[in-house]
Amino acid sequence: MQVNSSIQEGRRYGWLPALALAAVAVAGCSSSGGGGAAAASAPVSTPPATTASAPVTPATPAAGAANPAPTAAPAGKRPADACTMLTSAQVVAVVGTAGPFRGTHPDPASDGSAVWGCTWGSRQSYAAIKETAPDTLARVRADSDLAVTTVPGIGQEAVATAWKKDGTRPILYLVAGGHTYSVAVVKDRGPGDDVNAPAETLAEAALATTLAVSLTS
């Protein structure tokens, strides 16, 4: 089954509809953008039947290492504007490529309703978080095209996914504050980005760990 294929195929291009990639550094976010992202940690215990990953303990970067996790926002109610959660400098730190990163919001859902989330993008890279359907984790676990690994210590529940055939196109999904989210990091928008999958997996886990603290509602 391929219920999650459209999500995976769209992770590099589908979330970036209107990035006005200005050359102005964004120190913070407004309702129209601004912000940065986080980094490092990896899949852990092997999840149910459909998984194909070995247990791993979430990584903690050494001092001065690439992809340091940004300082988490204070725990509390989820902000109305996701783009206020990270700064451009934080995204530079976790993704490991030059900024500035500007925050933009996801397109509305098919019924016209707003979708909570933010994509912090630069000309080269991006990091993104977006609220998804409540049954997303069940669907990705049932997708035979995906390798799925449970990641402990992130929100109420989290899994890291990637294409089973080659380990590319990683996306992390988590549940926090009763909502389900997808987290994606892309280091290079170009066609050769697949080589960055291991680094993107670590960055997604660190980003999710950081943001989950603030995703209570």
C-alpha positions, 0 to 999 in steps of 0.5 A: 500500500502507498498511502504515504507516497504522496507525502514523501514525494512532496517533501521537497517541492510540495511545501514550498509554494510561495517562498519569497526567498529574500536576501534579508536575514530573518531574526524572528517570525511574523504571521507571514514568516521568519524563523529557523530550525533544529537538529540531531537524533535518530530512530530508536526501537524497531516498531511493529510489523512494517518496520525495517530499522534497528534500535538506535538511541537518539543522538546528542551532538558533541559540543561544536558539532554540526546540527546542534538543537536550538533552545526549545521554546517554553512549554505551554500552549501551542502558538497560533503562528508556527513560524514564531517558534524558530529563528533563521539562525536556529535553522542555519544551525540545525540544517547546516547550510547558509541562510537566511531562512524565511518562514511561510505557512502551508497551503490551506486544506482542500476544504479551505481551512487553515493548516497549522505549520511553517516551512523555514526556507532558503534558496538551498534548504528548508526545514518544516513542521506541519499538522497532519491527520490524526491517523497519520502514524497508523497509515505510515506504519501500514505503508509497505514502501516505508521503513518505519522506526519508533523514536522514544522521547519525542512528544507522546509518540514519534516515528522516523520514516524513509523509503524502504528501497534506499533509505531516502526521503526521511520524514519524522511524524510525532504526536504532541499535545493531542495533535499529529505533525510531520517534520522534514528537513532538506539540505539541498533542493536539487536532485542530488539531495538523497545523499543527505538523508542520514543527516536529514534524519538526525536533524528532523529528530532534533527539530521534533524534540525541540518543538514538541516541548511547545506543542501542548495545547 
